Amino acid sequence: MVIRPHTLRLFPAAAALVLAHSQVSAEEPARLVFQNGRSVPIIALALQGPNLVVTGEAEGFSVGQTFPAASVDHVFGEKPENLNKGIAMLLLNKPKEARDLLEPVYSAHRITAKVPGNFWIEAARALLVSYAVTGDTKKVTELGKEISDATPAQGIDPFVSLGKTLLMPAITTKFEDRDIALKDLLTENQPADARAYASYFRGLLLRDANKQAEAVEAFLSIPTLYPTGGLILTAAAELQAADLLLARGSANRDEASALVKSAIRVSGGTLVADEGKKRLESLK
């Protein structure tokens, strides 16, 4: 059964607010906020053992000043613009271009890896996926360990399993085995973002195996079942589903158009939005 778009819509006004919020993001660097309320831009800090050291100009602080890393309360700031852009590149089969955008975010935010509200985890997980789809086992293993070390409470990070699944070679691994491995990552004990990524790549797998109806359902399960997995994942999935619906005939034109418009609404400034606008032009 195909999931219809009227069952999956994020409230447009809320989506627009999130998008507007994200577009003003990258103008102000993220800051580490200490338990006493004071804050420092992360670009002015370095991590040395258990301490943070001020390495650049920061109002109210002097270069060389140190603080226990444990005294940090949370990260404050908007999501880096290149994070969404990189994820969009990754999902639209441009993993190398994705890494060019994600690597600087990953590096700049590394000192925040264990701090609540950080953007490093999302960037590192997307990087891991980008290396997995290009078959780089070494980088997937390294990133998997680094992410797991940053989130010790949950043990081995779920994206480690996702990376191993995506590393399964298409040439020598049966479709059924790859499909089962991806479905195993959709269990309820997995976090929403891991399930969303798994469902997305399962959709691609089904699409390439000419199982179009199942592929549409896999893509549309993301906005319906895992909406907190990420706006860009949701938008890319809607775009993929729209393409498949259009390929099945003009009777699906209105449904596909609604999906494309929804994708554009929440993915402004990314490749997903650019591709969505092209689809809309072709539908006129």
VENSULHU-V111949 format. One record per run of one state. SS is the DSSP state (2 for helix, 1 for strand, 0 for the rest). FROM is the first residue (numbers start at 1). TO is the last residue. If there is no record, write none. Layout:
BEGIN
SS FROM TO
SS FROM TO
END
This chain:
BEGIN
0 1 4
2 5 7
0 8 11
2 12 23
0 24 24
2 25 27
0 28 30
1 31 34
0 35 38
1 39 41
2 42 44
1 45 48
0 49 50
1 51 54
0 55 57
1 58 58
0 59 60
1 61 61
0 62 65
1 66 68
2 69 71
1 72 76
0 77 80
2 81 91
0 92 94
2 95 108
0 109 109
2 110 112
0 113 119
2 120 133
0 134 136
2 137 150
0 151 151
2 152 154
0 155 157
2 158 166
0 167 174
2 175 186
0 187 191
2 192 208
0 209 211
2 212 225
0 226 226
2 227 229
0 230 230
2 231 247
0 248 249
2 250 266
0 267 270
2 271 283
0 284 284
END
